[in-house]
Amino acid sequence: MKNKVLVELIVPAIDQTYNVYFPVNRKIGNIINLLNKSLYEITNGSFIGTNRTYLYDRNNGEIYPIDTLVRDTNIRNGTSVVLL
């Protein structure tokens, strides 16, 4: 699976952690939209993402720019990211 990376997704709003595959040829903004929709469905509406939801690097707290492709970031297999 060279076109996807397995990341640890931390969602503090619902106090959950997930292992998720991110496609490397997608922009971070698209990933966030997909995560918002998926989390809304699997939590039965407990998680509601907005246009102010961002992905953060767990180690240094930096926001991943929404117009950047996953492959152009430091996101690799095993990376921990936070969805806030």
Protein Blocks (a to p, Z undefined) as FASTA:
>chain_A
ZZbccdddddfknopacdddddfkbcfklmmmmmmmmmmmmnnomaccdfkbccddfklo
pacdfkbcfklmcbdehiacddZZ
